[in-house]
Amino acid sequence: MTSAAHDRKALWILLAATALMLLFGLGSRELWGAETRWANIALQMLQSGDYFDPYLKGDPYYDKPLLSYWLITASSWLTGGLGPWSLRLSSVVSAWLSVWLIYLLGEQLNATAANSGIRNARSSSPSTTVAKQCRWST
């Protein structure tokens, strides 16, 4: 097996393990803190059909970029409703993609070093503490 093929195999194993770590028990706890705020804003967007003006309790609320609300509403559409799992899904997907992008960046920056991309991605893959933080919707 060539070094590149070994790196690709190691990357897929790392991405699968990261996905399992991030997705395991994703909707097992109720919303807390700011997550309820993001859920209310996304719910108002879904109910009103206005995806450009986020509102919280009737007042405009531009605390987060619109893309974050759009991702929450898209994941709620994909999962069939707005809940803890769909609310946190966009954060999990972002964390998972970050591991993959760090691999690609490591490959580009250290093209001459062996296994550089997989070493960078492995060091960035979520530990248990980071996995907990990546699963918050904020």
Secondary structure, DSSP 8 states (H G I E B T S, - for coil): --HHHHHHHHHHHHHHHHHHHHHTTTTSS---THHHHHHHHHHHHHHH---SS-EETTEE--SS-HHHHHHHHHHHHHHTS-SHHHHHHHHHHHHHHHHHHHHHHHHHHTTTSTTHHHHHHHHHS--HHHHHHHTS--
